[in-house]
Amino acid sequence: MARVASPVAALVGSQIAARRHELGMSAAELSRRSGVSAANISFYENGHSLMNIGSLLRIAAALEIDPSVLLDGVQLAVAEQQQEG
């Protein structure tokens, strides 16, 4: 099984995927609307990579949500990761 970059990457990626599915939007459409490559969208949604702030803002805009929605729970994930390490 492939490893994720971090619990934070997995959390943010799952938030992206959930919102995209909620809108009935394909990954290709999200890519087109955000200007972020479809390959990167896939990496982000699967938790294999954590995007930079510019990509986060473009993806949030394409998903018609405030960027903070994608970061919901990140503070807890970081705290848990610090406790483990």
C-alpha positions in Angstrom: 0.0 0.0 0.0 1.3 3.4 -0.9 2.2 5.8 1.9 0.7 9.2 2.2 3.0 12.3 2.6 1.5 13.1 6.0 -1.7 13.0 7.9 -2.2 16.6 7.0 -1.9 15.8 3.2 -4.4 13.0 3.6 -6.8 15.2 5.5 -6.7 18.1 3.0 -6.9 15.7 0.1 -9.9 14.0 1.5 -11.6 17.4 2.0 -10.9 18.2 -1.7 -12.3 14.9 -2.9 -15.4 15.1 -0.7 -16.3 18.6 -1.9 -15.6 17.7 -5.6 -17.9 14.7 -5.3 -20.5 16.8 -3.5 -20.5 19.1 -6.5 -20.6 16.2 -9.0 -17.4 17.5 -10.5 -14.8 15.3 -12.2 -11.1 15.7 -11.4 -10.6 16.9 -15.0 -13.2 19.7 -14.5 -11.5 20.7 -11.2 -8.2 20.8 -13.0 -9.7 23.0 -15.7 -11.3 25.4 -13.3 -8.4 25.6 -10.9 -5.5 25.6 -13.4 -3.9 22.8 -11.3 -2.9 19.7 -13.3 -5.1 16.6 -13.1 -2.1 14.6 -12.0 -1.5 17.0 -9.1 -5.2 16.9 -8.2 -4.9 13.1 -8.0 -1.8 13.3 -5.8 -3.5 15.8 -3.5 -6.7 13.8 -3.2 -4.9 10.6 -2.4 -2.7 12.3 0.2 0.6 11.7 -1.7 1.5 15.4 -1.8 0.6 18.6 0.0 0.0 21.6 -2.3 1.4 25.1 -1.9 -0.8 27.9 -0.8 -1.4 29.2 -4.3 -2.8 25.8 -5.5 -4.9 25.6 -2.3 -6.4 28.9 -3.0 -7.1 28.1 -6.7 -8.6 24.7 -5.8 -10.8 26.2 -3.1 -12.1 28.9 -5.5 -12.8 26.2 -8.1 -14.7 24.2 -5.5 -16.6 27.4 -4.5 -15.6 27.2 -0.8 -13.5 29.2 1.6 -9.9 27.8 1.8 -10.4 27.3 5.5 -12.9 24.5 4.8 -10.1 22.5 3.2 -7.9 23.1 6.3 -10.6 22.1 8.8 -9.1 19.6 11.2 -5.4 20.3 10.2 -4.5 21.7 13.6 -5.6 18.5 15.3 -3.8 16.4 12.7 -0.6 18.3 13.3 -0.9 18.0 17.1 -1.5 14.2 16.8 1.5 13.9 14.4 3.7 15.8 16.8 2.7 13.5 19.7 3.6 10.4 17.6 7.0 11.7 16.6 
